[in-house]
Amino acid sequence: MAEKNDKGQPGSRGHGSPTGTGGLLTPTCHETPKRRRFVEPQKFLPVVFVIVTIAGLWAIYAVLHCARLLQLGGWRGSGPIDEAMQSRGIWQTIVFHYCTALLLVCHVRSILVHPGEIPENDPQWEYLPQDGRSGSNWVPMGLQEMKRTGMRRHCKWCGKYKPDRCHHCRVCKTCILKMDHHCPWIYNCVGFHNYKFFFLLLLYSALDCHFIVWTMAESVKQCYDDPSTPFSIMFFTLFGETLAFFLAVLVTLFFGFHNWLMFKAMTTIEFCEKSLPKKDGEGRGHESSMYDLGCMGNIRVILGENIFLWFFPCSRPKGDGLNFVSEETRLTKDMESGKGIRRRTHQKTQRANHRRNAGELSGAFTPGSR
């Protein structure tokens, strides 16, 4: 039976008005203003810091190491050219600039590519509550994440139902598809559409920093062995080596963590949620994820279907970020559900047997009992 508005006529449910389709009420969507990005200039400061750091390390490595090996400008001695040193300079310069170029492309794409959000003005995702009920009777097939009450998850700020793995970012002020975390270094959330670019950004940052550390050690040793080296050159060479070593350790650890997440088919938010102790006493669940597709399947989900494009920031993930269920994930979900049911049944049986045995023992020692 259709609801009525204040005038006693069929009216809107929340922001939209229902239309009858086969006896079901479907709300018409309301126009939601498009959210603007990059409207807070002060939040670009971490991005500027990253760019300045990259530019500084590039200048130190290119001028104080590559130019010395290539024997260019003031690094050219009075004697003949050392061909072995020049050969090292050529390949080190090429590799360094290749990794740096990919790093910059991944950084820019991580910033500019929107991680994905719930479709606007789509009645299937609109949450238009009235008296605790929603005007939409549509439930996505294969939806895995529900409230404990059995109701669909929704965002009270965006006024939308949440797809699986979707979370609201209070910095971006919107719900992000397959949200991993908000990263201030790219002034963007890491989510479904830009996770690959962020993952490759960590990869090429780690490679670049390690490459600087291990190859520029030769220039550091040269500054130490040559007493005539100017203090400024010695200082900046040692500073670049130290900074690269510090960043290499941090980025490598972070990149290793995201590799572990990739193989486990989890996001950072899901990892944090699984780290919390369960209320039902089942312990922690880092071992498995309902979205696990196996080792190669999990890699393809992140890096793409084409193996030749895995390490290039040029392909998008398969899917739309709204549905993550396949035949493999359904099977995993069913197996995990059955395992949990068996575990809970076993615990209940043990508790019942324990109480029964305790009752028999208490009856056996009661005076007058036989």
ChimeraX attribute file (.defattr): number of C-alpha atoms within 10 A of each C-alpha:
attribute: neighborCount
match mode: 1-to-1
recipient: residues
	/A:1	7
	/A:2	15
	/A:3	12
	/A:4	12
	/A:5	11
	/A:6	7
	/A:7	7
	/A:8	8
	/A:9	10
	/A:10	15
	/A:11	17
	/A:12	18
	/A:13	23
	/A:14	16
	/A:15	18
	/A:16	18
	/A:17	16
	/A:18	21
	/A:19	16
	/A:20	10
	/A:21	8
	/A:22	6
	/A:23	9
	/A:24	15
	/A:25	19
	/A:26	19
	/A:27	25
	/A:28	20
	/A:29	19
	/A:30	16
	/A:31	11
	/A:32	9
	/A:33	8
	/A:34	7
	/A:35	9
	/A:36	8
	/A:37	12
	/A:38	13
	/A:39	9
	/A:40	8
	/A:41	7
	/A:42	8
	/A:43	15
	/A:44	15
	/A:45	14
	/A:46	15
	/A:47	16
	/A:48	13
	/A:49	12
	/A:50	14
	/A:51	14
	/A:52	12
	/A:53	14
	/A:54	15
	/A:55	13
	/A:56	14
	/A:57	21
	/A:58	18
	/A:59	14
	/A:60	20
	/A:61	24
	/A:62	18
	/A:63	16
	/A:64	20
	/A:65	24
	/A:66	26
	/A:67	19
	/A:68	19
	/A:69	25
	/A:70	21
	/A:71	18
	/A:72	13
	/A:73	9
	/A:74	8
	/A:75	14
	/A:76	15
	/A:77	11
	/A:78	6
	/A:79	6
	/A:80	7
	/A:81	12
	/A:82	13
	/A:83	12
	/A:84	10
	/A:85	14
	/A:86	18
	/A:87	13
	/A:88	14
	/A:89	20
	/A:90	14
	/A:91	11
	/A:92	20
	/A:93	18
	/A:94	12
	/A:95	13
	/A:96	19
	/A:97	14
	/A:98	13
	/A:99	18
	/A:100	20
	/A:101	13
	/A:102	19
	/A:103	25
	/A:104	16
	/A:105	17
	/A:106	26
	/A:107	24
	/A:108	15
	/A:109	19
	/A:110	29
	/A:111	23
	/A:112	15
	/A:113	16
	/A:114	18
	/A:115	22
	/A:116	22
	/A:117	22
	/A:118	20
	/A:119	12
	/A:120	15
	/A:121	15
	/A:122	14
	/A:123	20
	/A:124	19
	/A:125	21
	/A:126	27
	/A:127	25
	/A:128	22
	/A:129	14
	/A:130	11
	/A:131	6
	/A:132	6
	/A:133	11
	/A:134	15
	/A:135	24
	/A:136	21
	/A:137	12
	/A:138	12
	/A:139	12
	/A:140	13
	/A:141	8
	/A:142	13
	/A:143	15
	/A:144	18
	/A:145	15
	/A:146	14
	/A:147	9
	/A:148	8
	/A:149	6
	/A:150	8
	/A:151	10
	/A:152	18
	/A:153	18
	/A:154	21
	/A:155	16
	/A:156	10
	/A:157	11
	/A:158	16
	/A:159	14
	/A:160	22
	/A:161	22
	/A:162	26
	/A:163	26
	/A:164	21
	/A:165	22
	/A:166	26
	/A:167	22
	/A:168	19
	/A:169	15
	/A:170	10
	/A:171	12
	/A:172	16
	/A:173	13
	/A:174	17
	/A:175	25
	/A:176	28
	/A:177	27
	/A:178	27
	/A:179	26
	/A:180	22
	/A:181	17
	/A:182	17
	/A:183	15
	/A:184	15
	/A:185	19
	/A:186	22
	/A:187	21
	/A:188	23
	/A:189	27
	/A:190	29
	/A:191	27
	/A:192	27
	/A:193	25
	/A:194	24
	/A:195	23
	/A:196	27
	/A:197	28
	/A:198	23
	/A:199	22
	/A:200	23
	/A:201	24
	/A:202	22
	/A:203	22
	/A:204	23
	/A:205	26
	/A:206	25
	/A:207	19
	/A:208	23
	/A:209	25
	/A:210	21
	/A:211	18
	/A:212	24
	/A:213	21
	/A:214	12
	/A:215	17
	/A:216	23
	/A:217	15
	/A:218	13
	/A:219	20
	/A:220	22
	/A:221	13
	/A:222	13
	/A:223	19
	/A:224	13
	/A:225	10
	/A:226	10
	/A:227	9
	/A:228	8
	/A:229	12
	/A:230	10
	/A:231	11
	/A:232	9
	/A:233	15
	/A:234	18
	/A:235	13
	/A:236	17
	/A:237	23
	/A:238	20
	/A:239	15
	/A:240	23
	/A:241	24
	/A:242	13
	/A:243	15
	/A:244	23
	/A:245	18
	/A:246	14
	/A:247	16
	/A:248	21
	/A:249	14
	/A:250	11
	/A:251	20
	/A:252	18
	/A:253	14
	/A:254	15
	/A:255	21
	/A:256	13
	/A:257	12
	/A:258	17
	/A:259	15
	/A:260	13
	/A:261	17
	/A:262	21
	/A:263	17
	/A:264	22
	/A:265	23
	/A:266	24
	/A:267	20
	/A:268	15
	/A:269	16
	/A:270	17
	/A:271	17
	/A:272	11
	/A:273	14
	/A:274	18
	/A:275	13
	/A:276	11
	/A:277	12
	/A:278	12
	/A:279	7
	/A:280	7
	/A:281	8
	/A:282	11
	/A:283	12
	/A:284	12
	/A:285	14
	/A:286	15
	/A:287	7
	/A:288	14
	/A:289	18
	/A:290	21
	/A:291	19
	/A:292	18
	/A:293	20
	/A:294	14
	/A:295	12
	/A:296	10
	/A:297	16
	/A:298	19
	/A:299	19
	/A:300	18
	/A:301	18
	/A:302	22
	/A:303	25
	/A:304	20
	/A:305	17
	/A:306	9
	/A:307	10
	/A:308	8
	/A:309	12
	/A:310	17
	/A:311	17
	/A:312	14
	/A:313	22
	/A:314	14
	/A:315	16
	/A:316	17
	/A:317	17
	/A:318	14
	/A:319	11
	/A:320	11
	/A:321	22
	/A:322	20
	/A:323	17
	/A:324	18
	/A:325	17
	/A:326	12
	/A:327	9
	/A:328	14
	/A:329	19
	/A:330	16
	/A:331	13
	/A:332	18
	/A:333	19
	/A:334	12
	/A:335	13
	/A:336	15
	/A:337	13
	/A:338	12
	/A:339	12
	/A:340	13
	/A:341	12
	/A:342	12
	/A:343	13
	/A:344	15
	/A:345	12
	/A:346	12
	/A:347	12
	/A:348	12
	/A:349	12
	/A:350	12
	/A:351	12
	/A:352	12
	/A:353	12
	/A:354	12
	/A:355	12
	/A:356	12
	/A:357	12
	/A:358	12
	/A:359	11
	/A:360	11
	/A:361	11
	/A:362	10
	/A:363	13
	/A:364	12
	/A:365	10
	/A:366	9
	/A:367	7
	/A:368	7
	/A:369	7
	/A:370	7
